[in-house]
Structure formats: structure tokens, C-alpha cells
Amino acid sequence: MSPGSREKKIRLGFLVWRTRHVKERQFIMVLSVLVGMVTGLTAVLLKNMVHYTHRFFTEQLQVDSGNLLFFVYPLIGILLTWLFVRYFVKEDISHGVTKVLFAISRQGSMIRSHNNYSSMVASTLTIGFGGSVGTEATIVLTGASIGSNLARFFRMNYKVMTLMIGCGAAGAISGIFKAPIAGIMFTLEVLLLDLTMASLVPLMLTAITSYVIAFFFMGDAFLFSDQIITRFDMGNFPWYVLLGLFTGLLSVYFTRVNLHVEKFLKGFKHPLKRVALGGTLLGLLIFLFPPFYGEGYASLNALMDGDTARLLSNTYVFDYREHAWVVILYVVALVLVKVIATALTNGSGGVGGVFAPSLFTGGVAGYLLYLLLGRAGVEVPESHFVLAGMAGVMAGVMNAPLTAMFLIAEVSGGYSLLLPLMLTSVTSHLTSQGMEPYSIYARRLALRGDLLTHNKDKAVLTLMKLNKVVETDFRVIDADNTLGDLVKVVARSSRNLFPVLDKEQHLLGVVLLDDIRKIMFNQEMYATTYVRDFMTIPDTVIDINDSMEKVMKKFEESGAWNLPVLQDHAYVGFVSKAKIFNTYRRVLIHFSDDE
């Protein structure tokens, strides 16, 4: 017996034993702990890979002037990443969170197994060489892939696979940040997983397990070293609301500029041109603004400490670090240009996410408002404003105020700042949502109708496939056929609707049985009356690529019970309301069943 056959036999035996002796709910709990262990180890591995690669290239650099290596490193990293993805992975692995959302909505929650490691390698090459993105989208895709593939290995159904994707994402965020509550909130807000006890308990088990693994290997140090000791002053309430308004507007700017820059780079069809142009522009920006190198967390720690000298290290304005307006203008440039550096990294072939860039932009924005208020004679704590600014931009960009609030509290030890974090996050969320209703991750999918949401009706429609409800058993006729020909077709048909096609199979119109009922037995008209004389042209047609939400909207606007479906203008079949409702009920039962 070959090793492969022996492995399959052992797995089949285990699955049979598990089915007989372990209830599915209990096995889900075991599986969620297993996912937590693996994602915790993965998060630790990725964090160290990026850290030591970054450290290897930067620890010997001088701090009192610019350095051309900041121009060269990012281009090398993006080129290496592109080569790895093109010739080894052979599949686009950028925009990890968006890919997870798409897998849940359109791929039956199945994620290809290479995502267990490929994104980690690509992200290490991108960020370790200076790409201005974060590791979080990478680890979320990796964690989701681990959850999906473990569930598939144990032959679990779509619901459990989706839950394990959520567990993998929660474990990934919990491990990479040592922030279990934020991991759970991220899964519920960004991945849009249903909040039920059946899903919440496994998410908690995974997040806690991953946190314990990360704690064991990396200790209890906070990501932002300045632990918050001073309490929130209620007198600063208005300034946190102002910060929320500012970061909300900045979130819209961040989202739109990011998408526009990436769209611009996609206009270059040859990938090497994108790598060369994007990498060169990115290198130029990092040369001018070294804080853009990598994730940028060191710069945020510097801001919390009020250490502008560290912020201006490796720049040609280092000697002007004591000039207030030079610092302010430099900080303004950091706020506005960071998103361009991020978009250039991803758009030119790098692999990373906008999680860390949104934190960087928000933290610097908070520091900028602190500086401006200080010039106006208003004293506010700089570390508080840096942290609240991070929460504000993250809440707006990701459409996730709870994730932002709890993440910043957990990574800084600033639980006493929950109130100002809440103020800034909610204000930013409300400000940005009026202009950008979807998160940066979900925007592309939402425009295509591919986004699963907490709205159960829309979620069920997203899960339904149009090609599964198209009916093709209609008898077709030619426009030049006579009434006599049509009567013969009617006699052989079980339907009361007849599509009229030309020789190229294009739909010319339809004939309803009611339209000919009064004349169909008048044999004198059989040879003198033609189909074209009483066919009607449908006002509304459906394209085979339309989303189910769009299909239902067309039914509502037209008032019809049957609509023709076309593909490249050729007739495919008809969709009926009755068939859609029957399919909807079956999917809803499966989608809502809470075992």
C-alpha cells in the first residue's frame, strides 16, 4: 500500500470514528483550539521574519542625513516579491482581507492551501526591504487559509468552514498584536461573521489560544512601549470629537487615494513596467520620508515619546528638528503622502495590507492635531492623541469602530482611555460612513455585488448563483414561423411562454399563451398569420453576470414574473420569481441553521 493510500485510509477511519463518537459542536471547539495554536505560531514566525529582515538592512544606517539605500531597498523587495509570486505562487495574493471576503461570498469558503505560507514569504520580502505596508492582511489571509484547510481536511460543511475562516482571522490578529478582543471584533465587523453563541465561543477559544502562544514566545511587552498611566480628562472631550472629525475625513482621503493610485498602476499592462515605476516612486518617497520604511511602528513610538529627533532621523531636515514649523510641515507631509506610498507598494507588485498604514496615518494625524492645538495654547496629552488618532483612521478606513477601539487599548495597555478611543472611533466612523459606506476591503466586492453582509436577505442573495436558477426547458420559435407552426409547438410544451429567436440565437421577443388563446384554434389563420405579428419585446432582460441583488431589483421594477436571461446578447433561458423564491428558502434554511 502506498503512503498516500495509507494516509487516506487513516484519515477516513478517523473521520468515521469522529462522526460516531464526537458531536459536531464538540469537535468544532477542538478544531477552534487547533486553529488558534497554528495561527499563534504563524503570527510569531511572521513577526520575527519581518523584524529581523528589516533590522538586517537598517540597523547600521546613519541617522543625521539621508541615505540612498532607502531608495534602493524597496525596489529590490518589490522585484523579489513579484518574481516569487509570478514564478512560484502563480496566483495573485495581494489584498488578503478582500480575498478572504471573496472566498466566503463566492468560493464556498475554500481557500487554496498555498496561502498557508505564500503570503508570509511575499510579505517578508516586501516589508523587510522597506515596502510601506503592514503584515496584518497577510496574517489574516494566512490564518483564514489555515482555518479553511483544516475544516476541509476534516470534511466539514460550508458553515463550519466559514466559522473556521473567522477563527483563523481572529487568531491571526490576536497573535500578531497580542490582542484577543480585537481579533474577535475584527472577525465580526470586517469579515461580517454572524454574532451568535455558536460562532462566538469558537472565536473566543481561538483568540485566547493564539494569544497564549504569542505571549509564550514574545512575552508581555506592548506594541507601543509607552504604557498609559494618566487618566482621561473630561475637559478634553471636545478635542477628541474634533480629532474624530479630522480622522474621519482623513479616512475617506486614505481610501480614495489608495484605490486611485492602484488603479493608475494597473493601467500599465506589462507587470515589469509596474514594478519599475511603482518601485522607483516608492523608493523616492521613502528616501524623502524614511518613516515610511516598513510598518512604521517605531515612528509611532517616537511620537508617543515626543521624540521628533527620531522621527526626522535619516532625513536632510534632521538639523531643523528644533524648528516647530519645520516639524509641523514634515508631519503634514507624512499624513498626506503615507497612503500614496502604501498604494505604490501594493499596486506595483508588493504584498501587504493597509492595517499598519492606517495606524501610522492616524497616529501621525493625532500628533499633528496635538502640535496645532499646542500652538493655539491648548494642552492635551500627546500620547493620548497619537493613540486616539490611530483608532480614528482605522475605524474610518476599515468601517470597524469596535476593532479600532479595543485594538489600541490592547496594544498600548491604555484601557483607561476606552472613553476617548470610543469618542474618536465612533465620530470618525460616522463621519466617513456618509461618504464611504464600505470598508476599504469590501468596497471592490460591494460594487460587484459579491459581498456577504450582516443583512440576512442580502447575504442569502449573495450566496445564490444565477446560473442555478435559470430555466432552459422553454420551446423556442422563429419569427417567420406561422401560427400553425406555433400551435404545434404549444402542443408539445408544458410552458406558457415561448422565446422568439433569430438564426444567431438572439432574442427578438416572446409569445405568451394568453396572447394567442383567442386565435389558436382558428385554422383559417394558421398559414396567414406569423409569430412576429403577435410577439412582444420584453422591457427588461437579465445578463448572466448580473448579481442576484440586481436580478431582484429588475423583477421589482418591471413587475414581471419571468425575465429572459442573455449571455453576450444570446438567449440562455428564463428566470422566474417562483424558482428564485424556492431556491431562496432552501439557502436561507441552510444559512440560518444554528446547530
C-alpha positions, 0 to 999 in steps of 0.5 A: 500500500502506498503512503498516500493510500495509507494516509487516506485510509487513516484519515477516513477511519478517523473521520468515521470514528469522529462522526460516531463518537464526537458531536459536531459542536464538540469537535468544532471547539477542538478544531477552534483550539487547533486553529488558534495554536497554528495561527499563534505560531504563524503570527510569531514566525511572521513577526520575527521574519519581518523584524529581523529582515528589516533590522538586517538592512537598517540597523547600521544606517546613519541617522543625521542625513539621508541615505540612498539605500532607502531608495534602493531597498524597496525596489529590490523587495518589490522585484523579489516579491513579484518574481516569487509570486509570478514564478512560484505562487502563480496566483495573485495574493495581494489584498488578503482581507478582500480575498478572504471576503471573496472566498466566503461570498463566492468560493464556498469558503475554500481557500487554496492551501498555498496561502498557508505560507505564500503570503508570509514569504511575499510579505517578508520580502516586501516589508523587510526591504522597506515596502510601506505596508503592514503584515496584518492582511497577510496574517489574516489571509494566512490564518483564514487559509489555515482555518479553511484547510483544516475544516476541509481536511476534516470534511466539514460543511460550508458553515463550519468552514466559514466559522473556521475562516473567522477563527483563523482571522481572529487568531491571526490578529490576536497573535500578531498584536497580542490582542484577543478582543480585537481579533474577535471584533475584527472577525465580526465587523470586517469579515461580517461573521454572524454574532451568535453563541455558536460562532462566538465561543469558537472565536473566543477559544481561538483568540485566547489560544493564539494569544497564549502562544504569542505571549509564550514566545514574545512575552508581555511587552506592548506594541507601543512601549509607552504604557498609559498611566494618566487618566482621561480628562473630561475637559478634553472631550471636545478635542477628541470629537474634533480629532474624530472629525479630522480622522474621519475625513482623513479616512475617506482621503486614505481610501480614495487615494489608495484605490486611485493610485492602484488603479493608475498602476494597473493601467500599465499592462506589462507587470515589469513596467509596474514594478519599475515605476511603482518601485522607483516612486516608492523608493523616492518617497521613502528616501524623502520620508524614511518613516515610511520604511516598513510598518512604521511602528517605531515612528509611532513610538517616537511620537508617543515619546515626543521624540521628533529627533527620531522621527526626522532621523535619516532625513536632510531636515534632521538639523531643523528638528528644533524648528516647530514649523519645520516639524509641523510641515514634515508631519503634514507631509507624512499624513498626506503622502503615507497612503500614496506610498502604501498604494505604490507598494501594493499596486506595483507588485508588493504584498501587504495590507493597509492595517499598519498604514492606517495606524501610522496615518492616524497616529501621525494625524493625532500628533499633528492635531496635538502640535496645532492645538499646542500652538493655539495654547491648548494642552492635551496629552500627546500620547493620548492623541497619537493613540486616539488618532490611530483608532480614528483612521482605522475605524474610518478606513476599515468601517470597524469602530469596535476593532479600532477601539479595543485594538489600541487599548490592547496594544498600548495597555491604555484601557483607561482611555476606552472613553476617548478611543470610543469618542474618536472611533465612533465620530470618525466612523460616522463621519466617513460612513456618509461618504464611504459606506464600505470598508476599504476591503469590501468596497471592490466586492460591494460594487460587484455585488459579491459581498456577504453582509450582516443583512440576512436577505442580502447575504442569502442573495449573495450566496445564490448563483444565477446560473442555478436558477435559470430555466432552459426547458422553454420551446423556442420559435422563429419569427417567420414561423406561422401560427400553425407552426406555433400551435404545434409547438404549444402542443408539445410544451408544458410552458406558457411562454415561448422565446422568439429567436433569430438564426444567431440565437438572439432574442427578438421577443416572446409569445405568451399563451394568453396572447394567442388563446383567442386565435389558436384554434382558428385554422383559417389563420394558421398559414396567414398569420406569423409569430412576429405579428403577435410577439412582444419585446420584453422591457427588461432582460437579465445578463448572466453576470448580473448579481442576484441583488440586481436580478431582484431589483429588475423583477421589482421594477418591471413587475414581471414574473419571468425575465429572459436571461442573455449571455453576450446578447444570446438567449440562455433561458428564463428566470422566474420569481417562483424558482428564485423564491424556492431556491431562496428558502432552501439557502436561507434554511441552510444559512440560518441553521444554528446547530 
